[in-house]
């Protein structure tokens, strides 16, 4: 299922995005603000976003710091190539030509032993198909980037698991995960934007060091239309007795009582032959 099909099947409306995410926050008790991200080919459009905060001339931030301000501080922020400290951040955001960083050996001696390993890493990342002048991030509940290109939800592994299961409840598909190592933001918001499908990953060192990501968090990224599929799946799972948070049953109790809440034990214990 692609984003267009998801929007049609689950009656997604751009104008209701804040309501959808407010509901998600309540169901999963999210502590980090679900975040909307939008890429701008025209900087004037980004500057016109309501209450947007753009770093002053000369200030330098990583891309994950800027996204973190939306996720952790509820700011609406925008940034450009001039605010980026490295070609890594600039390349990921589409601020510079792909050729300027895709074969770069600059991570050798830090994350990789040899220049060729660094180059292989760069080549393996997800890359944007075009260049952009600016990127904005904002809490999805504010509705200021309407519509966003991609949405991020940082959560505990259990919260991410429930959202993935919700996505799979109807029209099942395997949800792919990848981890390129450092710069794993390309495994989440860039991958979801490029493929137009949900994906999840482990945030990298940079996101945890600079972007405010907590030690116990993962991230799910998806085109905005999938939020309705997530909410629909969560409701149906809850109707089957499967809701967040999963109550700890106990590792020394007979499992049958707990299993019988969700399963027909006579049916699941029988051989398929």
SEKEKE-990281 format. One record per residue: residue number from 1; residue in three letters; chain; x, y, z of N, C-alpha, C in turn. Coordinates in steps of 0.02 Angstrom, whole numbers, plus 32768, in hexadecimal, padded with zeros to 4 digits. Atoms other than C-alpha are relative to their C-alpha. Layout:
SEKEKE-990281
REC   k   r c  nxx  nyy  nzz caxx cayy cazz  cxx  cyy  czz
REC NUM ALA A    X    Y    Z    X    Y    Z    X    Y    Z
...
END
This chain:
SEKEKE-990281
REC   k   r c  nxx  nyy  nzz caxx cayy cazz  cxx  cyy  czz
REC   1 UNK A 802A 7FC5 8000 8000 8000 8000 802C 803E 8000
REC   2 UNK A 7FDC 7FC2 8000 8041 80AC 7FD3 7FD8 8037 8024
REC   3 UNK A 8020 7FCA 7FDA 8018 8154 8023 7FBE 8016 7FE0
REC   4 UNK A 803E 7FEB 8022 7F96 8180 7F9E 7FC7 7FD0 800F
REC   5 UNK A 8034 8031 7FF2 7F37 80DE 7FB9 7FEA 8004 8049
REC   6 UNK A 8011 7FFA 7FB9 7F40 80F2 8076 7FD2 803B 800C
REC   7 UNK A 802A 7FC4 7FF8 7EF5 81A1 8068 7FB8 7FF2 7FEA
REC   8 UNK A 8043 800E 801A 7E62 8160 8002 7FDB 7FCE 802D
REC   9 UNK A 8020 8034 7FD9 7E3F 80C6 806B 7FED 8016 8046
REC  10 UNK A 800B 7FED 7FBA 7E48 811C 8114 7FEA 8048 8009
REC  11 UNK A 801F 7FBD 7FFE 7DF5 81C3 80EA 802D 8034 8022
REC  12 UNK A 7FD1 7FCF 7FE6 7E90 8229 8111 7FF0 8046 7FE4
REC  13 UNK A 8009 7FBA 8015 7E7A 82E7 810C 8039 8029 801D
REC  14 UNK A 7FC8 7FD7 7FE9 7F0E 835F 8115 7FED 802D 803A
REC  15 UNK A 8015 7FD0 7FCD 7EAB 83DB 817E 7FF5 7FE1 8044
REC  16 UNK A 800D 8022 7FC0 7E8A 8359 8205 8040 7FE1 801E
REC  17 UNK A 7FC2 801F 7FE7 7F41 8329 821D 800D 800E 804A
REC  18 UNK A 7FF6 7FF4 7FB8 7F4D 8382 82C7 7FD3 7FD4 802C
REC  19 UNK A 802E 802B 7FD9 7EB3 8321 8304 8018 7FB8 8001
REC  20 UNK A 7FE8 8046 8004 7EFA 827C 82C8 803A 7FF5 8031
REC  21 UNK A 7FC6 8009 7FD6 7F9D 8296 8323 7FF0 800C 804A
REC  22 UNK A 8015 7FF7 7FBB 7F49 82D6 83C0 7FE2 7FBE 801A
REC  23 UNK A 801C 8041 7FED 7EEA 8231 83C3 8038 7FCD 800B
REC  24 UNK A 7FC8 802F 7FF9 7F8B 81CE 83A9 8026 800C 8041
REC  25 UNK A 7FDE 7FF0 7FC1 7FDF 8229 843A 7FDA 7FE3 803B
REC  26 UNK A 8028 8019 7FC9 7F4E 81FA 84AA 8000 7FB4 8005
REC  27 UNK A 8003 804A 7FFF 7F47 8143 8477 8042 7FE2 8017
REC  28 UNK A 7FBF 801D 7FF1 8002 8122 8484 8026 8025 8037
REC  29 UNK A 7FE0 7FDA 7FCA 802A 81A3 850B 8047 8014 7FEE
REC  30 UNK A 7FBE 7FEC 801A 80B9 81E9 84A5 801B 803B 8028
REC  31 UNK A 7FE2 7FC9 7FDB 8132 8259 8501 8023 8032 7FD2
REC  32 UNK A 7FE1 7FD4 8031 8188 82A1 8466 7FCC 8013 7FCC
REC  33 UNK A 8033 7FE8 802F 8121 830B 83EF 800A 7FE0 7FBB
REC  34 UNK A 7FFC 8017 8046 80FD 82B2 8349 800F 803C 7FD4
REC  35 UNK A 7FE4 7FC8 8024 8155 831D 82CA 7FF3 7FFC 7FB5
REC  36 UNK A 800A 7FFA 8048 8129 8357 821B 803D 8021 7FE1
REC  37 UNK A 7FC6 7FE5 8024 81B4 837A 819E 7FEB 8010 7FB9
REC  38 UNK A 8010 7FEC 8045 81A7 83D7 80FA 803F 801C 7FDF
REC  39 UNK A 7FC7 7FE9 8028 822A 83F6 8073 7FE9 8037 7FD1
REC  40 UNK A 8015 7FC6 8028 8225 849C 8016 8032 800C 7FC8
REC  41 UNK A 7FD6 7FEC 8039 8267 84C0 7F68 8006 804B 7FFC
REC  42 UNK A 8000 7FB7 8000 823E 8578 7F81 8004 8018 8049
REC  43 UNK A 7FF5 7FE9 7FBC 8283 85C8 801F 7FCB 8031 8018
REC  44 UNK A 8033 7FD0 7FED 81FE 864E 801C 7FC3 7FDD 801D
REC  45 UNK A 8039 8026 7FE5 8178 85CB 803B 800E 7FEA 8047
REC  46 UNK A 7FEF 8015 7FBD 81D4 858B 80D3 7FFD 803B 8031
REC  47 UNK A 8000 7FC5 7FD4 81EA 863A 811A 7FB9 8018 800F
REC  48 UNK A 8045 7FEA 7FF6 812E 8654 810A 7FDA 7FD3 8031
REC  49 UNK A 8021 802C 7FD1 8106 85C4 8181 7FF3 8025 8042
REC  50 UNK A 8014 7FDC 7FC4 80AA 8603 821B 8030 7FF2 803B
REC  51 UNK A 7FD7 8003 7FC4 811B 8628 82B1 803F 7FD5 7FF8
REC  52 UNK A 7FC4 8028 800B 81B1 85D3 8262 803D 8022 801E
REC  53 UNK A 7FC1 7FE8 7FE3 8258 85E6 82BB 8039 7FE9 7FD3
REC  54 UNK A 7FC7 800F 802A 82F0 85EF 824A 803F 801A 8022
REC  55 UNK A 7FC4 7FE9 7FDE 83A0 85F8 8295 801B 8041 7FE3
REC  56 UNK A 7FE3 7FC1 8015 83F5 86A0 828E 803C 7FF3 7FD3
REC  57 UNK A 7FC7 8006 802C 847C 86BE 820E 803F 7FF0 8029
REC  58 UNK A 7FC3 8014 7FDD 851C 8667 8244 7FF6 7FC8 8032
REC  59 UNK A 800D 8036 7FD1 84C8 85EB 82B9 8002 7FBD 7FDC
REC  60 UNK A 7FF7 8042 801E 84EF 8534 8297 7FDE 7FCB 802A
REC  61 UNK A 8023 8038 7FDF 8481 849E 82C2 8002 7FC3 7FD2
REC  62 UNK A 800A 803C 8028 8479 83EA 828A 7FB6 7FFB 7FED
REC  63 UNK A 8046 800A 8014 83DC 83B4 822F 7FD8 7FE0 8038
REC  64 UNK A 8025 8021 7FCB 83AD 8343 82C0 7FF5 802E 803C
REC  65 UNK A 800D 7FCE 7FCD 83C0 83D5 833A 7FC1 8027 7FEF
REC  66 UNK A 803A 7FD8 8015 8341 8437 82D5 7FC0 7FD7 8005
REC  67 UNK A 803B 802B 7FF9 82C7 83A5 82CA 7FF1 7FF5 804A
REC  68 UNK A 8009 800A 7FB8 82E4 8388 8384 7FDD 803B 8022
REC  69 UNK A 8022 7FC7 7FE3 82A9 8439 83AA 7FB4 7FFB 7FF6
REC  70 UNK A 8047 800B 800C 8202 840C 835C 7FE6 7FC8 802C
REC  71 UNK A 8016 803C 7FDC 81F8 8362 83B1 8001 800A 804C
REC  72 UNK A 7FF7 7FFA 7FB7 8234 8395 845F 7FE7 8042 801C
REC  73 UNK A 8012 7FBD 7FE6 820B 844F 846D 7FC0 801B 7FE1
REC  74 UNK A 803D 7FEA 8021 8170 845B 83FE 8008 803F 7FD7
REC  75 UNK A 7FF2 7FC7 802B 81C2 84DE 8390 7FEF 7FEE 7FB7
REC  76 UNK A 8003 8006 8049 819E 84F8 82D7 8040 801F 7FE6
REC  77 UNK A 7FBD 7FE9 8012 824B 8507 828A 800C 7FF5 7FB5
REC  78 UNK A 7FEA 8008 8045 829A 851D 81DF 804B 8009 7FFD
REC  79 UNK A 7FB7 7FFA 8007 834D 850C 81A4 8014 7FF6 7FB8
REC  80 UNK A 7FE6 8002 8044 83B7 8518 8108 8048 7FE7 8001
REC  81 UNK A 7FBB 8016 8005 8463 84E7 80CA 802F 802B 802A
REC  82 UNK A 7FD4 7FD2 7FDB 84AE 8580 8120 8003 7FEE 804B
REC  83 UNK A 8001 8012 7FB9 8480 8537 81CA 8020 7FBD 800E
REC  84 UNK A 7FE7 8044 7FF7 84CB 848B 81AD 804C 7FFF 800D
REC  85 UNK A 7FB9 8002 7FEF 8575 845D 81F9 802A 7FD5 7FD2
REC  86 UNK A 7FDA 8030 8028 85A6 83D3 817F 7FDC 7FF1 7FBE
REC  87 UNK A 801F 8015 803E 8589 8391 80D0 7FD0 7FC7 800C
REC  88 UNK A 802D 8038 7FF1 8534 82FD 8124 7FB9 801A 800A
REC  89 UNK A 8042 7FE3 7FF5 84A3 8365 8164 7FE5 8021 7FC1
REC  90 UNK A 8016 7FDE 803D 849D 83CC 80C5 7FEB 7FCF 7FCB
REC  91 UNK A 8011 8032 8032 849D 8332 8057 7FC0 7FDC 800F
REC  92 UNK A 803D 8024 7FEC 8417 82D6 80B9 7FC2 802A 7FF1
REC  93 UNK A 803A 7FD4 8008 83A3 836D 80AD 7FF6 8017 7FB8
REC  94 UNK A 8007 7FEC 8045 83BF 8385 7FF3 8016 8047 7FF3
REC  95 UNK A 7FE9 7FBB 8009 8417 842B 8008 803B 8006 7FCF
REC  96 UNK A 7FC8 8000 802E 84AD 83F9 7F9D 7FF7 7FC6 7FCF
REC  97 UNK A 8006 8038 8030 84C0 8389 7F03 8016 7FBE 801F
REC  98 UNK A 7FF1 8042 7FE6 84C3 82D0 7F2B 8049 7FEE 7FF4
REC  99 UNK A 7FBC 8012 8012 856B 82C0 7ED4 8034 801E 8030
REC 100 UNK A 7FD1 7FDE 7FD3 85BB 8334 7F55 800E 7FD9 8040
REC 101 UNK A 7FF6 8023 7FC1 85A9 82B7 7FE3 7FF7 7FB4 7FFB
REC 102 UNK A 8014 8046 8003 856F 820D 7FA5 803B 7FD0 8001
REC 103 UNK A 7FC5 802B 7FFF 861F 81C7 7F8F 8034 8018 8032
REC 104 UNK A 7FD0 7FE0 7FD4 8670 822C 801A 801E 7FCF 8033
REC 105 UNK A 7FDE 802A 7FCE 86F3 81D7 808B 8005 8022 8044
REC 106 UNK A 7FF3 7FD6 7FC5 86DF 8259 8115 7FEF 7FDF 8043
REC 107 UNK A 800F 8022 7FC1 869C 81DE 8196 8035 7FCC 8012
REC 108 UNK A 7FC9 802F 7FF0 873A 8172 818D 8027 801C 803C
REC 109 UNK A 7FDB 7FEB 7FC4 8798 8176 8232 7FD2 8013 8039
REC 110 UNK A 8030 7FF5 7FCA 86F9 8198 8294 7FD2 7FC3 8005
REC 111 UNK A 802F 8038 7FFE 8670 811C 826A 8018 7FC4 7FD7
REC 112 UNK A 7FE8 8035 802B 86D0 80B6 81EA 804C 8001 7FFC
REC 113 UNK A 7FB7 8005 7FFF 8781 8077 81DF 8021 801E 7FC2
REC 114 UNK A 7FE0 7FED 803F 87A4 809B 8128 7FD3 802E 7FD7
REC 115 UNK A 8027 7FD3 802B 876F 811F 80A9 7FCD 7FDB 7FD5
REC 116 UNK A 802E 8024 802A 8720 809A 803C 7FC2 7FE8 8026
REC 117 UNK A 803A 8012 7FD7 86B1 8063 80CD 7FD1 803C 8009
REC 118 UNK A 8028 7FC2 7FFB 8679 8117 80E4 7FD8 800C 7FC0
REC 119 UNK A 8022 7FF5 8040 8650 8123 802B 7FC7 7FCF 7FF6
REC 120 UNK A 8036 8032 8006 85EC 8081 802F 7FC4 8014 802C
REC 121 UNK A 8035 7FE8 7FD4 858A 80C8 80C2 7FD8 8037 7FDE
REC 122 UNK A 8022 7FC7 8020 8564 8168 8064 7FD3 7FE8 7FC7
REC 123 UNK A 8025 8019 803A 852B 8108 7FCA 7FC2 7FD9 8015
REC 124 UNK A 8037 802B 7FE9 84B8 8097 8031 7FC6 8026 801D
REC 125 UNK A 8036 7FD8 7FE1 8452 8125 807C 7FC8 800D 7FCD
REC 126 UNK A 8036 7FE8 802B 83A9 815B 8039 800E 8049 7FEF
REC 127 UNK A 7FF0 7FBD 8017 83BC 81F9 7FD2 7FC3 8020 7FDF
REC 128 UNK A 8036 7FDB 801F 8341 827E 7F9B 800C 8005 7FB5
REC 129 UNK A 7FFC 7FFF 8049 831B 8287 7EE1 800B 8046 7FE4
REC 130 UNK A 7FF8 7FBB 8019 8324 8344 7ED5 801F 802A 8038
REC 131 UNK A 7FE2 7FD3 7FCE 8371 83D9 7F2E 7FCB 802E 801D
REC 132 UNK A 802F 7FD5 7FDC 831A 8449 7FAC 8026 803B 801E
REC 133 UNK A 7FE2 7FC4 7FE2 833A 84F7 7FF2 7FF8 8002 804B
REC 134 UNK A 800D 7FFE 7FB8 82F1 84DA 809F 7FD9 7FC4 8017
REC 135 UNK A 8027 8035 7FE0 82A7 845C 8117 7FE1 801D 803F
REC 136 UNK A 8023 7FE9 7FC4 8226 8480 819E 7FE7 7FC3 8027
REC 137 UNK A 801B 8034 7FD3 81F1 8417 8234 7FD3 8021 8033
REC 138 UNK A 8031 7FE3 7FD2 815D 8434 82A6 7FD8 7FC8 8020
REC 139 UNK A 802D 8032 7FE3 80F2 83D4 8322 7FC3 7FF5 7FD4
REC 140 UNK A 8037 8010 802E 806E 837A 82BB 7FBD 801B 8019
REC 141 UNK A 8040 7FE9 7FE4 7FE4 83B2 8331 7FF3 804A 7FF2
REC 142 UNK A 800A 7FB9 800E 8000 8468 82FF 7FE6 800C 7FB9
REC 143 UNK A 801A 7FF9 8044 7FD6 844C 8247 801E 8039 7FD8
REC 144 UNK A 7FE1 7FC7 8023 8051 84CF 8209 8022 7FED 7FBF
REC 145 UNK A 7FE2 8017 803E 809E 8466 817F 7FCD 7FD4 7FDC
REC 146 UNK A 803A 8025 8018 8000 8435 8126 7FFC 7FFF 7FB3
REC 147 UNK A 7FEE 803F 7FDF 801C 83BA 80DC 804B 7FF9 8006
REC 148 UNK A 7FB9 800F 7FFC 80C7 837E 8117 8013 7FCA 7FCD
REC 149 UNK A 7FE8 8036 802C 8132 830A 80AD 8007 7FBE 8025
REC 150 UNK A 7FF6 803C 7FD8 8155 8290 8139 7FF3 8011 8049
REC 151 UNK A 800C 7FF8 7FB8 8128 8277 81F0 802C 7FD1 8027
REC 152 UNK A 7FD5 8028 7FD4 8197 8236 827C 7FDE 7FF7 8043
REC 153 UNK A 8016 800D 7FBC 8164 81E3 831E 8039 7FDE 8025
REC 154 UNK A 7FCD 801E 7FD4 81EB 81C5 83A0 7FDC 7FE0 803B
REC 155 UNK A 8021 8022 7FCA 81B7 8145 8420 8029 7FC6 801A
REC 156 UNK A 7FE0 803B 7FE6 81E7 80B1 8488 7FF7 7FC6 7FCE
REC 157 UNK A 800A 8039 802D 81FD 800A 842F 7FB9 7FE5 8001
REC 158 UNK A 8044 8019 7FFD 8150 7FD5 846D 7FD0 802E 7FDA
REC 159 UNK A 802B 7FD2 8025 80FD 8072 8428 800A 7FF9 7FB5
REC 160 UNK A 7FF2 800A 8047 8153 805A 8380 7FE3 7FBE 7FE9
REC 161 UNK A 801B 8042 8011 8121 7FA2 8381 7FB5 8003 7FF5
REC 162 UNK A 8049 7FFC 8007 8069 7FCC 839C 7FED 8025 7FC0
REC 163 UNK A 800F 7FDC 803E 806B 8049 830C 800D 7FD4 7FC3
REC 164 UNK A 7FF1 802E 8038 80BD 7FC9 8299 7FCA 7FCA 7FFB
REC 165 UNK A 8035 8032 8002 803C 7F45 82CA 7FBE 801E 7FE8
REC 166 UNK A 803C 7FDE 8018 7FB2 7FC3 82AC 8001 8008 7FB4
REC 167 UNK A 7FF8 7FFA 8048 7FF5 7FE3 81FD 7FF5 7FBE 7FDC
REC 168 UNK A 8005 8042 801F 7FF5 7F28 81DC 7FBC 7FDF 8009
REC 169 UNK A 803E 8022 7FEF 7F47 7F01 821F 7FD6 7FF2 7FC2
REC 170 UNK A 8026 8008 803E 7EF2 7F1B 8178 802F 800B 7FC5
REC 171 UNK A 7FD5 7FFB 803B 7F45 7F03 80CD 804A 7FF7 8015
REC 172 UNK A 7FBF 800E 7FE0 7FDE 7EB2 811D 803A 8009 7FD0
REC 173 UNK A 7FBF 7FFC 8022 808D 7EE0 80E5 8036 7FFE 8035
REC 174 UNK A 7FC6 7FFD 7FD4 8137 7EC5 8133 8017 8049 8003
REC 175 UNK A 7FE7 7FBC 7FF8 8175 7F6A 817A 804C 7FFC 8004
REC 176 UNK A 7FB8 8006 8006 822A 7F7F 8148 8024 802F 8031
REC 177 UNK A 7FD5 7FD8 7FD5 82B2 7FBE 81BB 8047 7FF9 7FE6
REC 178 UNK A 7FBA 8002 8014 8364 7FEC 818F 8028 802B 8030
REC 179 UNK A 7FD5 7FD9 7FD4 83F8 8032 81EC 8044 8008 7FDE
REC 180 UNK A 7FC1 7FF4 8023 8488 8080 818C 8039 800F 8031
REC 181 UNK A 7FCE 7FEB 7FD0 84E1 80AC 822D 7FF6 804A 800E
REC 182 UNK A 8006 7FB8 7FF6 8508 8162 824D 7FDC 801F 7FC4
REC 183 UNK A 802C 7FE0 8031 8490 81D3 81ED 7FC3 7FD4 7FF3
REC 184 UNK A 803B 802A 800B 8400 815B 8209 7FC0 8028 7FF9
REC 185 UNK A 803A 7FD8 8012 838A 81EE 81F3 7FEB 7FF1 7FB8
REC 186 UNK A 8012 8013 8044 8393 81B5 813D 7FD7 7FC0 7FFF
REC 187 UNK A 8028 803D 7FFB 8346 8110 8177 7FB9 800F 8018
REC 188 UNK A 8043 7FEF 7FE8 82AE 816D 81BA 7FE1 8036 7FD4
REC 189 UNK A 8026 7FCD 8024 8276 8215 8178 8013 8005 7FB6
REC 190 UNK A 7FEF 7FFF 8047 82D8 820D 80D4 7FE3 7FC3 7FDD
REC 191 UNK A 801A 803D 801E 82A9 8158 80B2 7FB4 8004 7FF6
REC 192 UNK A 8049 7FFB 8006 81F0 8177 80D5 7FEB 8030 7FC9
REC 193 UNK A 800F 7FCF 8034 81F1 820F 8063 800D 7FE3 7FBB
REC 194 UNK A 7FED 801B 8041 824A 81B5 7FD5 7FD4 7FC5 7FEB
REC 195 UNK A 8025 803D 8011 81EC 810F 7FDD 7FB4 8009 8006
REC 196 UNK A 8047 7FF5 7FF3 8144 8157 8016 7FE1 7FC6 8026
REC 197 UNK A 8017 8036 7FD6 8135 80C8 8092 8019 800A 8048
REC 198 UNK A 7FE8 7FFC 7FBB 8142 80BB 8150 8040 7FD8 8009
REC 199 UNK A 7FC2 8024 7FF0 81E9 8085 8198 8014 8015 8047
REC 200 UNK A 7FE8 7FEE 7FBD 823F 8083 8241 804A 7FEF 8005
REC 201 UNK A 7FB9 800D 7FF6 82F1 8084 8280 8015 8013 8047
REC 202 UNK A 7FE1 7FEA 7FC2 8364 809F 8313 8022 8043 7FF2
REC 203 UNK A 7FDD 7FC0 8009 8397 8157 831F 804A 7FF8 800F
REC 204 UNK A 7FB8 8009 7FFC 8452 8169 830D 801F 802A 8038
REC 205 UNK A 7FDB 7FDB 7FCD 84D8 81B5 837E 7FF2 804B 7FFA
REC 206 UNK A 800B 7FB8 8009 84C1 8261 8331 7FBD 8017 801A
REC 207 UNK A 8042 7FEE 7FE7 8407 8263 8357 7FFC 7FFE 804C
REC 208 UNK A 8001 8006 7FB7 8427 822D 840A 802E 8033 8020
REC 209 UNK A 7FD1 7FCF 7FE5 84BB 82A2 8424 7FE8 8047 7FF6
REC 210 UNK A 8013 7FBB 8012 8475 833C 83CD 7FB5 800A 7FF9
REC 211 UNK A 8046 7FF8 8011 83BF 831A 83A3 7FCE 7FF4 8038
REC 212 UNK A 802D 8006 7FC7 8379 82FB 8451 7FDC 7FBD 8005
REC 213 UNK A 8022 8041 7FFD 8347 8245 8430 8014 7FDB 803F
REC 214 UNK A 7FF3 8022 7FC1 8337 81E2 84D1 801D 7FBA 7FF4
REC 215 UNK A 7FDD 8040 8004 8394 8141 84F5 7FD0 7FC7 7FED
REC 216 UNK A 802F 8038 800B 82F6 80D5 84EC 7FD2 800B 7FC4
REC 217 UNK A 802D 7FEF 8037 82AD 811F 844C 8016 7FE3 7FBD
REC 218 UNK A 7FF8 800F 8047 8299 80E2 839A 7FD5 8033 7FDB
REC 219 UNK A 8028 7FD0 8026 8245 8140 830C 7FDD 7FDC 7FC6
REC 220 UNK A 8027 8017 8039 81BB 8117 8290 7FF3 803D 7FD4
REC 221 UNK A 800C 7FCA 8030 81AE 8182 81F3 7FCE 7FE8 7FCB
REC 222 UNK A 8032 8013 8032 811F 8184 8176 7FE3 803D 7FDE
REC 223 UNK A 8026 7FCA 8020 80C6 81EF 80F5 7FC0 800D 8028
REC 224 UNK A 8036 7FEE 7FD1 8039 824C 814F 7FC0 7FD8 7FF8
REC 225 UNK A 803F 8024 800A 7FA9 81E9 8101 7FFC 7FC0 8029
REC 226 UNK A 8000 803F 7FDA 7FDE 814F 8163 7FE8 8009 8048
REC 227 UNK A 8016 7FF6 7FBB 7FAA 819E 8208 7FBA 7FE3 800B
REC 228 UNK A 8044 801C 7FF9 7EF5 8169 81E7 8002 7FB4 8002
REC 229 UNK A 7FF8 8049 7FFE 7F2B 80B6 81C6 8019 7FEA 8045
REC 230 UNK A 7FE6 800F 7FBD 7F8C 80B7 826A 7FC8 8004 8033
REC 231 UNK A 8035 7FF8 7FCF 7EF8 80F9 82CD 7FCA 7FCB 7FF8
REC 232 UNK A 8032 8034 800C 7E7F 8080 827B 8018 7FBD 801A
REC 233 UNK A 7FE5 803F 7FE9 7EF2 7FEE 829F 8005 7FFC 804C
REC 234 UNK A 7FFC 7FFF 7FB7 7F0D 8022 8354 7FBB 7FF3 8020
REC 235 UNK A 8044 800A 7FE6 7E50 8029 8370 7FEB 7FB7 7FF9
REC 236 UNK A 8013 8046 800C 7E37 7F7C 8325 8028 7FD1 802D
REC 237 UNK A 7FD7 8029 7FD3 7EC7 7F32 8389 7FE4 8006 8047
REC 238 UNK A 801B 7FF7 7FBD 7E7E 7F7E 8428 7FBF 7FD9 8008
REC 239 UNK A 803E 8027 7FFE 7DD7 7F2E 83FD 800C 7FB6 8009
REC 240 UNK A 7FED 8046 7FF7 7E31 7E88 83FD 8026 7FF5 8042
REC 241 UNK A 7FDE 8006 7FBF 7E7A 7EAB 84AA 804A 800E 7FFD
REC 242 UNK A 7FB9 7FF3 8008 7F23 7EE1 8467 800A 804C 7FFE
REC 243 UNK A 7FFA 7FB7 7FFD 7F44 7F92 84A1 803E 8014 8028
REC 244 UNK A 7FC6 7FE5 7FDD 7FD2 7FFF 84DF 7FEB 801E 8043
REC 245 UNK A 7FC3 802A 7FFE 8022 7FE8 8559 7FEE 7FB8 800E
REC 246 UNK A 800A 8047 7FF3 8031 7F2C 855D 800C 7FF3 804B
REC 247 UNK A 7FF9 800E 7FB9 8011 7EF7 8611 802E 7FC4 800A
REC 248 UNK A 7FD2 8038 7FF2 809D 7E8A 8655 7FDA 7FC7 8021
REC 249 UNK A 8026 8039 7FE7 8053 7DDE 8670 8026 7FDA 8036
REC 250 UNK A 7FD7 8025 7FD0 80E3 7D8F 86CF 8022 7FC5 7FDF
REC 251 UNK A 7FDA 8034 8022 816B 7D16 869B 7FFB 7FBC 8023
REC 252 UNK A 8006 803F 7FDB 813E 7C91 871D 7FB7 7FE9 8007
REC 253 UNK A 8047 8013 7FFE 8081 7C85 8701 7FEF 7FD2 7FC6
REC 254 UNK A 801B 8029 8036 8026 7C02 869C 7FE4 802E 7FCA
REC 255 UNK A 8010 7FD1 8036 8011 7C57 85F3 7FB9 7FFB 7FE7
REC 256 UNK A 8041 800C 8021 7F67 7C0F 85C7 7FCB 8035 8011
REC 257 UNK A 8032 7FCE 7FEE 7EFF 7C8C 8628 800A 8041 7FD8
REC 258 UNK A 7FF2 7FC3 8025 7F55 7D1F 85D6 7FF5 7FF9 7FB6
REC 259 UNK A 8009 800B 8048 7F55 7CD4 8528 7FB7 7FFB 7FED
REC 260 UNK A 8046 800C 8010 7E9D 7CA8 8531 7FD9 8042 7FF7
REC 261 UNK A 8021 7FBF 800A 7E70 7D62 8536 7FFF 8011 7FB5
REC 262 UNK A 7FFA 7FED 8046 7EA9 7D74 8481 7FF8 7FC6 7FCF
REC 263 UNK A 8000 8039 802E 7EAC 7CC4 8439 7FD0 7FCA 8015
REC 264 UNK A 8024 803E 7FF4 7E3F 7C2A 842A 8034 7FCA 8009
REC 265 UNK A 7FC9 802E 7FF3 7EB7 7BB3 847E 7FF4 7FBC 7FE0
REC 266 UNK A 800E 8040 8021 7E5F 7B1A 8438 8014 8003 7FB6
REC 267 UNK A 7FF1 7FF9 8047 7E75 7B5E 8388 804B 8005 7FF4
REC 268 UNK A 7FB9 7FF5 800D 7F2A 7B98 8397 802B 7FC6 8015
REC 269 UNK A 7FD8 8039 7FE9 7F63 7AF9 83ED 7FFA 7FC4 7FD2
REC 270 UNK A 800A 8038 802D 7F23 7A87 8364 8032 8002 7FC6
REC 271 UNK A 7FD4 8005 8039 7F94 7A49 82DA 7FDB 8017 7FC2
REC 272 UNK A 801F 7FEA 803F 7F75 7A94 822E 7FF4 7FC6 7FD1
REC 273 UNK A 8008 803A 802C 7F7C 79E5 81E4 7FBB 7FE1 800A
END
